[in-house]
Amino acid sequence: MEHIKKQAFSLESYRLECGESIPVTIGFETYGKLNAEKSNAVLVCHFFSATSHAAGKYSPEDTEPGWWDGLIGPDKAIDTNEYFVICSDTLCNIQLKNPHVITTGPSTVNPKTGEKYGLSFPSFTYRDMAGIQRELIRSLGIERLVAVLGPSAGGMQALNWAVHYPEMMDACIAVISGAQTPVLTSLAYLQSAIDAITLDPKWKNGQYATGEEPEDGLRLGLQLMHLAAFHYGWYDETFPRHAKHDVISTYDKAPPFTEKFKKAVSERMALYDANHYIYTARAAMMHDIARGFASLEEALGRIQARVLMIPCTSDLLFPPQYSRHVVEIMNRQGGCASYYEIDSPHGHMAGVLDTHLFAEPLAAFLGGKEGGIIG
């Protein structure tokens, strides 16, 4: 695949679901070529802590490609010989310190005050992201998409697209996701992470200075999310005990595998911003496509697209029953929904790390074929 270039998309004003209007700028990347009819576009939405860099490399020197590179590219499941693929950064993107990320959020200067928004930045939802992406798509001259898809929070965005812009897409694919964020996931991992950050003395009600960030709170919050993102067996293998060498200290010292885990988390959070993490966690908590409707059934009844739900058996954040629930409701109401379950020790992260497990059914579904997929 050719080297990827980041582009920026701006709106002078966008009215968020909360009722506030703000100017918006987000980054996006594209892969493949848009055909003359502009009928081959696919929108890929990124997960909670990712960016619009879904595939390819910015330069040959990059150590790793985009996060769904196993699926996106020439002759891959999302074949860029056939499809024009678009992926955008979200508002309040967590990787604020990533030089390739373009996002609007608490760290953005409010044009009305000349100061950073901080906590005056309005809450955003994944329904808002679908609306902003819709404007991006239209700016490219595209009126209908082959599909909208993504893992985890990407699936949340895809389902919002399917409900609120049903006439603009043929297919919706939600990987390790669901129509509503489980309450346990919200309380145990998302709200607890927010609490960890806001209890850090350095947070200062969101007014921390550059170089004085609430790193301890952010690290703890990220640890909580990380612990649920994988499954038990993965941790046993990645952070093993060494009974032969482990020594009980006279002092209050954590086991060696604890320090190894904390170090891994600290390295990952180098690009993260605490306030952006809080806003993104709230967006994930508020994910409920039934909001504004009489019921979940009514919301799902609006969907015209074919829907494919791909859960993982060992997922602790979005267990498979949440995907099955969507499929059962849709099919009971005369919709067109399918289900393909994968089995992996990677838990929730299987939707990113184990793309080979669902590449074939995903490609078939994109092409309008559903052989081997459970209806």
N, C-alpha and C positions, 0 to 999 in steps of 0.2 A: 504494500500500500504506500502511496505517496506520503511525503512528510505532511503533517497536519498543521494547519494554521488556525489560531484562535481569532474569532471575529466578535464584534460587540453589537448588541441590539439595544436600542433605547426607546422609551416612551416618555413623552413630556409629562404625562399624568396617567396613572392607572388607579382605578377605584378598587380597593381591596374588599374582601368579604366583610371585614369589620366595619366598613363604611368610610374609612380614611382614604384619601387620594394622595399618591406620592409619585415623583418622577422615578423611573426605573431604568437601570442599565444592567444587563446580564451578558455573559459570554456564551458563545456557542461554537460548535465544531460541526463540520459536515464531512461525509465520506461517500465516495462514488459521485455519479453525475445525475443531475436532474434532467429527465427526458423532455422533449419538446412539448409534450402534452401536459407536463408537470403532474403526472399521474403515478409516479413510482416512488413517492416519498414515504419514509418510515421515521417516526419519532421515537427515539430511545430516551428514557428518563432515568436519571441516576439515583443511586441509593443514598441513604442518610448522610454518610460522611464522604461521599465521592464527589466528582466534578464532571464537567462536560467532556472530559478526556476519556471517551469510551473505547477508543481503539487507536491503533497506530502509534507512531512516535513523533515527537516534535523535531528530533534530530537523530542521526545515527548513534550519537553518544549516549542517548537515553538508555538507562539500564533496564527499564520495564516499559511495555506498551500500555495502552489504555486498559481500563478495568474489565471490559467485555471483549477484548481483542480475540478471544477464542471463538466468538460468535460472529463478529463483524469484519468483513473483508472479502476479497475476491475468492469465490468458490467456498465460502463458509456459509453457515446457516442463514445469516443475514447477508446475502451475497451482494457485494457492492458492484458487481458486474451487472446486476439487475436493479438494485434498489439505491435510492439516494437517501442516506441516513443522516439525521439531524439529532444532536444532543445539546441541551442547554444547561448552564449553571443554574442553580436555584437561588432565590433570594436568601440572604443570610447564610450563604454557603460557609460551612464550618472551616474549610481550608482557606481562610482569609489571607494567610501569609504565603500561600502558593502563588508565585508570580504569574502563573497562567490562568488564575481564576479572576473572573470579572463578575462582581456581585454587588447588590445594593442591600444594605443592612445597618445595624446599629453603629458600625464604624464609618459609615458614609456621612459626609458633611450635609447637613440639612440646608438647602439653599435659602430657606426663610430666615435662618438664624446665623448662618456662617459657622456654626459649631457642629460637632458630630451629634448624630441623633441620640446615641446612647439608648437608654430605656424609653425615650420618647418615640422610638421607632414603632410603628403600629404592628400588631400581630399579623402574621401571614399564615395562609393555609395552603395545602396542596391543591385545593380548588383554585386558589389564586394563581398558583404556578401553571395550571392548565390554561387559565385565561390569558396569562402573559405569553405562554408558548403559542397559543392560538394566534395572537397578534404577530408573533415572530413568523409563524408559518404563512400567514397572509401576506406579510411583507415580502416574502419570497415568491409570491404569486401562486401559492398552492392553496387550493380550496378543499381538497380531500386527501386523506392519508391512507396508504395501504394498511398501516397498523400503528398503534401506539403501544409501547411495551417497556418493561423494566423490572428490576428486582427490588423487593422491599419497598422503600419510599418511592421508588420508580414505578412500582405497581400501583401504589396509591394514586400517583398522578395519572397513570393510564386509566384507572377505573373512574376517576373524576372526569377525564376526557369522555369516556364512554357514556357517562350519565348526562353530562351538561352540554356536550357537543356531539350528539349521536349521529347527526347527519354528515359528520366530517371524517368518518373512519370506517374501514371495512372490518378490521379486527383489533382486538384488545388482548394482550397477553400479560398477565400479572404473575411474576415469579416470586416465591416466598413472601406473599402479601395477602391482603384481604380487603373486604369492604369496610371494615371497622377495626381500628387498632384494639387488640385485647386489653381489657382493663388491667389485668395483671401486668402485662408488658408496660403499660403506661405508668402504673404506680411503682413497680419494683425497679425498673431500669431507667425510665425517662424522667419521672418526677424526682426520683432519688438522686439522679445525676444533677438536675437543676438545684436541688437542695444542697448537694455537696459543693457546688460552685458558689452559690449565694452565701453559704456559711463561712467561706474563706475570707478572713479579714482583709485580704488584698483586693477583694472584689469591689468594695466601696460603692455599693449600689450601682454597679455598672460603669462607674466613672474612673476606672483604673487607667494609669498612664502606660504608654509604651515602655516595655522593659520592666514593668512592675505588675504584670498580669497575675491573676489568682491561679498559679500553676498547680498548687496542691489540690485545690478543689476541682479543677478541670481534670487532673490526673485521676482522682477518685471517681469522678463521674464517668470518665472514659473506661475505667476498670470495670465498673458496673455493667456498662453496655457490652464490653468485650467479653465478659464472663458468660453472658447469655447468647452471644453471637455464634459460639461454637458448642460442641457437645462434649460430654464427659470424657469419652475416649480420646478425643483430640488433645485435651489438657494433660491426660496421663502420659501421652506420648511426647508432647511438646515440652512439658515442664516436669520431667520424671523425678521421682524420689531416688536417692542413692543411699539406701540404708547402711551399706558397708562403710560409707565415708561420712555420713551425717553425724555430727556430734552435738549433743545437747549442751547448750551454752549455760554458764552460770547466770548470765545476764539475759535480759528480755530481748532475745534476738530471733528474728523470723527464720523459718527454714529456708535453705538456699533457693528452692524452686519459687518461693515468694518474691525474692529479689530479682530473679530472672524474668518473672512475669512483669513486675513493675518497670524494669528497664525496657522491656519490649513496648509497653504502653507509652512510656515517656518518649521513646524515639518516634512513635507514630504521631504523637500530639504536637510535634514541633511546628506544624503548619496550621494548627487549630487556634481559633479565637473563642474565648469563654462566652461572651455575649451572643455570638453567632450560634454557638452550641445550644445555649438556652432557647433561643428563638426557634431553632430547627427541632429541638426536642419537643417544644410546645406544638409545633405544626404536626409532628408525628402523633402526639397525644390526641390532637383534635381531629385526626382523620376519621371521618364517619360520613360516608356518602349518603346516608339517610338524613343528614342535617338539612332542614328546610322542607322535608317531605313528611307525609303522614306515617310512613313506615319504610323499612329497608326494602320491602317488597315493591312499594311504589317507585322508589329510586331505581332499583334494578330493572323494573318494568319499562323504563325509558330507553334502555340500551337496545340499539339496533344492530350493533356489531356482533360478529362471532367472538366469543370469549373463551380463552384458554387459561385455566389456573394451574400453576405448577408449584406445588408445595414440596417440602422435604420432610421425611418421616421423623428426623431427629431435631427438627426446628423447635427451639424453646420460646422464641419470640412470636412466631406466627405458626402455631401447630396446624397440621393438615386440615383439621375440622373446620377452620375458618375459610379455607378454599372450597371445601366440599359444600359448605353452607351456601356460598354464592352460586355454585353450579346447580344445586338442588332447587333453589328458589327460582333461578332463571328458567330452567327447563320445565319446572312445574307450571310456570306462567306462559309457556310457549316460546321462550327465548332460545338461543342457540349457544349453549355453554358446554365446554369439555374440561376434562380433568386428567392430568398426567402427574403421577407422584414419583419422586425420585428418592433414593435411599443413599445416604452418605453420612460419614462420621463428622462432617464439617458443620452440621446443624444449619443454622440460618445462613451462614456464609457459603453454603453449597451453591446457592443461587449465583454466586460470583466465581467461586473457585472450581466448581465442578460442572462447567458449562457443557462438557462432553456428554454428560448424563441426559441432557434434554435438547441437545443441538438438533438431532434428527427430527423429533416430533415438532419442535419449534419451526424448523424449515418447512416441514410438510404443512403445518397450519398456516403459515404465511402464504404458501402457494395454493391454499384452498383445499388441501387434502388433509383428512383427519384419520387416516388409517393407523390403528394401534393406539389411538387416544380414546380414553373412556368418555362416553357422553354423559 
